[in-house]
Amino acid sequence: MLHRSLKDAKKRGYVAFNAADGAMQPRLPQKEMEILDERQVLDLLICAKSSRHEALLHVAIKTGMRQGELLGLKWSDLDWDRGTISIVRQVQRVKGEGMQFMPPKTKAGRRTIKLVLHQS
């Protein structure tokens, strides 16, 4: 914010140079990802039993897919014969436009996940 203010002041002729040019922004520490332990996963699945999110949570837990990838799934991404899910899009929030389908951000994000299907 200070850099932007000084840039504007320079443009208007109030200062001769922007003293904030070349300043390094402090890096925010990366938060460690929190992972559920086995008991927490079981509790989550018990709470989700018969809810509209139950199947989505099972897919998330068994595949490790990210939220945007899960929400970007379409039925055409599921191949029952091969037992795979293809990640070809994700849902992202676009400023001023809301939620949008977008391709994965990286080439590695576009992938196929093999499912282990249990028969009863």
N, C-alpha and C positions, 0 to 999 in steps of 0.2 A: 504494500500500500504506500509506503514511504517512497519507493522508487517511482511509482506511478505519479505521485503528487509532485515530486521534484522534476520529473519529465515534463509535466504540465507547466510548472513554474518556469522552466527553461524555455519552453515553447512560447510562453507569454512574455518573456524578457525580464522576469523578476530575478532570476539567477543566471550566472554566466555558464555554469556547468552543473550536471547532475552528480552530486557527491555520492550517490548510491550506485553509480555505474561501477561494475566490477565487484560489487559486494556479493559474497556468497550467502545464499539462503541456508539457514540451519536445516539439517535433515531431521525429520521426525523419526523417532525409533520405530522399527518394525514391530508390530504386535505379533507375539507368538500365536500360531493357530491353535485353537482349543479342539481337542479330539475327544469324542465320547469313549468311555471305557465300555467293556462288554455289558456290565450291569446297567449303565445308562442307556445303551442301545436297546436292551430288552425292555426297560421301563418305557422308553419312547414308543416302541412298537405296541406294548400293552395299552398305553394311553391312546394310541392312534387306531386301535382295533375298531373296525366298522365305520371309521370316519372316511370322508372323501379323500383324505390325504394318505391313507394307509398304503396303497400301491406305490405312490410316488416316493414315500419314505423307504419302502423296501428296495426300490430301484436305486435310490440315492445311496443307501447303505451298502448294497451289494456291488455297485459299480464305481462308487467314488465320484460320480458326476457332480459338477458344480450346479448351483441353483439355476443360473441362466441357461445351462445346457439342458437341464431337466425340463424347464419351462418351454424350451424351444423344440422339444420332441413332437413329432407328428407320427401317426400310425404308419406312414410309409417308411419311417426310419427303422422299423422293427421287421426283422426277417426271421419268421418262425422256423423256416426250414433249416437255415444255417445257425439259428440261435444267436443272432447278433443284433446289436443296436448301433446305428450309424449316427455319429455326431457331425451334422453338416450345417447347423445353425444354432444360435443362442438368442435369448431374449436380453436386450440391453435397454436401459433407460436413456433416451436421447433428450437432451435439454430442450425444452420448448415443444417437444413432439410426443412425449410419453414413451411407452414401451414399444420397441420395434424388434422384428426379427433381423438378425445380422449374422454374417458368416463368423466363424471363430476368429479370434484376434491373431492367432498364429497358425502356421501350417501343422504343428503338432497337435493343436486343438481339434483339428479335423481328423477324426479317427473312428475306428470300428471297435466296439467292445464285445467280446465273446461272453455270452451268458451261460451259466450252468443251470440247466433246466431239470428240475426234479419231477419225476413221474410218480403219481400216487397210486 
